[in-house]
């Protein structure tokens, strides 16, 4: 696998997440794709399922865009893609109303390529979902009075 192939896959991966076309994942992912991230209750199978997952993001963050934050790192059949996902939450996120807050999430996609080394086959995203929930106002900020009140209600005490 050459650096050119890896860079091409990375560019198309960013474009698929930013492009609002769920079918775009078919071009860069193996048909039997296995995908996981902190917001999936179980691994997703196949490009169509990943497209549905992406549509959930696009509904909540209509202006979401993914950009690289560094060069893709590759070795053998494995690739790490450091990215930044940015957007404003102006749409409903599942049952939660829009917060209208800007969100910036740094993530790393750890990817295994298919046996031919041409498509993403197994993809796992790593990011801080707790920090994202705090940024969206879904959870109180550490050290805030709101956080202390929640801890008091949970039985942790005011300064625990």
C-alpha positions as CSV (number, residue, x, y, z in Angstrom):
1,X,0.0,0.0,0.0
2,X,1.5,3.3,-1.1
3,X,1.1,6.6,0.7
4,X,-0.8,7.9,-2.4
5,X,-3.4,5.1,-1.9
6,X,-3.7,5.9,1.8
7,X,-4.1,9.7,1.1
8,X,-6.7,9.0,-1.5
9,X,-8.7,6.9,0.9
10,X,-8.4,9.5,3.6
11,X,-9.6,12.3,1.3
12,X,-12.6,10.3,0.1
13,X,-13.4,9.3,3.7
14,X,-13.5,13.0,4.8
15,X,-15.5,13.9,1.7
16,X,-18.1,11.1,2.4
17,X,-18.7,12.4,5.9
18,X,-18.9,16.0,4.7
19,X,-20.8,15.4,1.5
20,X,-24.3,14.4,2.7
21,X,-24.5,11.4,0.4
22,X,-24.9,8.1,2.2
23,X,-24.0,6.2,-0.9
24,X,-20.5,7.7,-1.0
25,X,-19.4,5.1,1.6
26,X,-19.9,2.4,-1.0
27,X,-17.0,3.7,-3.1
28,X,-14.4,3.6,-0.3
29,X,-15.6,0.8,2.0
30,X,-15.8,-2.9,1.6
31,X,-19.4,-4.2,1.2
32,X,-19.0,-6.2,4.5
33,X,-17.7,-3.2,6.4
34,X,-17.6,-3.4,10.2
35,X,-17.9,0.1,11.8
36,X,-17.9,1.2,15.5
37,X,-17.8,4.5,17.3
38,X,-18.8,5.6,20.9
39,X,-22.3,6.4,19.7
40,X,-23.1,3.1,18.1
41,X,-24.7,0.7,20.6
42,X,-23.2,-2.2,18.7
43,X,-21.0,-2.5,15.6
44,X,-22.6,-1.6,12.3
45,X,-22.4,-3.9,9.4
46,X,-22.3,-2.8,5.7
47,X,-22.0,0.5,3.9
48,X,-25.8,1.1,3.9
49,X,-26.0,0.9,7.7
50,X,-23.0,3.4,7.9
51,X,-24.9,5.7,5.6
52,X,-27.9,5.7,7.9
53,X,-25.6,6.4,10.8
54,X,-24.1,9.3,8.9
55,X,-27.6,10.7,8.1
56,X,-28.3,10.8,11.8
57,X,-25.2,13.1,12.2
58,X,-26.3,15.2,9.2
59,X,-29.8,15.7,10.6
60,X,-28.4,17.0,13.9
61,X,-25.5,18.9,12.4
62,X,-26.6,20.0,8.8
63,X,-23.3,21.9,8.3
64,X,-21.0,19.1,9.7
65,X,-17.7,18.8,8.0
66,X,-14.7,16.5,8.6
67,X,-11.2,17.7,8.1
68,X,-7.8,16.0,8.6
69,X,-5.7,17.1,11.6
70,X,-2.6,15.3,10.5
71,X,-1.2,13.0,7.9
72,X,-2.7,9.5,7.7
73,X,-0.5,6.9,9.4
74,X,-0.2,3.6,7.6
75,X,1.5,0.3,8.2
76,X,0.7,-3.0,6.5
77,X,-3.1,-3.2,6.1
78,X,-3.8,-0.6,8.9
79,X,-4.4,3.1,8.7
80,X,-5.0,5.7,11.3
81,X,-6.9,8.9,10.2
82,X,-6.7,11.8,12.7
83,X,-9.7,14.2,12.0
84,X,-11.7,17.1,13.3
85,X,-15.5,17.0,13.0
86,X,-17.1,20.4,13.3
87,X,-20.7,21.7,13.0
88,X,-23.5,23.5,14.7
89,X,-26.3,21.4,16.3
90,X,-29.4,23.0,14.6
91,X,-31.3,19.8,14.2
92,X,-32.8,17.2,16.5
93,X,-30.4,14.5,17.8
94,X,-32.6,11.5,18.3
95,X,-35.1,12.7,20.9
96,X,-33.0,15.7,22.0
97,X,-33.8,19.1,20.7
98,X,-31.2,21.2,19.0
99,X,-28.8,23.1,21.3
100,X,-27.7,25.5,18.6
101,X,-24.2,25.1,19.9
102,X,-21.0,24.7,17.8
103,X,-19.3,21.4,18.3
104,X,-15.7,20.5,17.5
105,X,-14.7,16.9,18.1
106,X,-11.2,15.5,17.5
107,X,-11.2,11.8,16.6
108,X,-9.0,9.1,15.2
109,X,-10.4,6.4,12.9
110,X,-8.4,3.2,13.2
111,X,-9.0,1.3,10.0
112,X,-8.1,-2.1,8.5
113,X,-8.1,-2.4,4.8
114,X,-9.7,-5.2,2.9
115,X,-7.4,-8.1,1.8
116,X,-6.8,-6.3,-1.6
117,X,-5.7,-3.2,0.3
118,X,-8.1,-1.0,-1.7
119,X,-11.1,-0.3,0.6
120,X,-11.8,0.3,4.3
121,X,-13.0,-3.0,5.8
122,X,-12.9,-2.5,9.6
123,X,-13.2,1.0,11.0
124,X,-13.3,2.1,14.6
125,X,-13.6,5.7,15.7
126,X,-12.2,7.0,18.9
127,X,-13.4,10.3,20.4
128,X,-14.5,11.8,23.7
129,X,-18.3,11.5,23.7
130,X,-18.5,12.8,27.2
131,X,-16.8,16.1,26.3
132,X,-19.0,16.4,23.3
133,X,-22.1,16.0,25.5
134,X,-20.7,18.7,27.8
135,X,-20.1,21.0,24.9
136,X,-23.7,20.5,23.6
137,X,-25.0,21.3,27.1
138,X,-26.4,17.8,27.7
139,X,-24.1,17.3,30.7
140,X,-22.9,20.0,33.2
141,X,-19.3,21.2,33.0
142,X,-16.8,19.8,35.6
143,X,-16.5,22.1,38.5
144,X,-19.7,24.0,37.8
145,X,-22.5,24.6,40.3
146,X,-24.8,22.6,38.0
147,X,-22.4,19.6,38.2
148,X,-22.2,19.9,42.0
149,X,-26.0,20.0,42.2
150,X,-26.2,16.8,40.0
151,X,-23.7,15.1,42.3
152,X,-25.6,16.1,45.4
153,X,-28.8,14.7,43.9
154,X,-27.0,11.5,43.1
155,X,-25.8,11.2,46.7
156,X,-22.1,12.2,46.1
157,X,-22.3,15.3,48.3
158,X,-21.8,18.9,47.3
159,X,-18.0,18.8,47.0
160,X,-17.4,15.2,46.0
